[in-house]
């Protein structure tokens, strides 16, 4: 068997490239995927463009080119919303009081996310408690009947500002509980803030 010459090797490579381009175009046509890019222009202006692969003929063969469409005006509201969410996320994470975002499932408040202050106060890993019942995590067993009434009021959207007792990392402590309803949220029904009031209560 003779080895393939340079011309044959080039033809083989060209054939493979051709198949690859055809596969790419077929996938593009079937899935109709469009990718978005963040671009910085020469005058340091931020723009957004959507790239779409278009089949073309180049030197007698199949090829592809990417056509960019400026979608900056469409993306600006999305970018502003994303930036606002990032700022809120940073504020939530660095808020000094133990705080948890909750959602109700079958009448039970469930952790959507918790900040580090909550994790430290109650002795849990902030990521590990996501999806867990808040009542199961921090409510003392002898106060379960009391908390059901509180849960109902919170789920109804009532603003609560009252003193409660919860099981903290170092034992049962007093907290000033405040909730912030978030109507219309996708999976977050509100936020609960637990300000440790133990020392104040003891002084009183």
Secondary structure, DSSP 8 states (H G I E B T S, - for coil): -----HHHHHHHHHHHHHHHHHHHHHHHHHH---EEEEEE-TTS-EEEEEEEEEEEEETTEEEEEEEEEE-HHHHHHHHHHHHHHHHHHHHHHH-SSEEEEEEEETTEEEEEEE-HHHHHHHT--TTTTTTSBHHHHH--GGGHHHHHHHHHHHHTT---EEEEEEEETTEEEEEEEEEEE-TT-SS--EEEEEEE-HHHHHH-
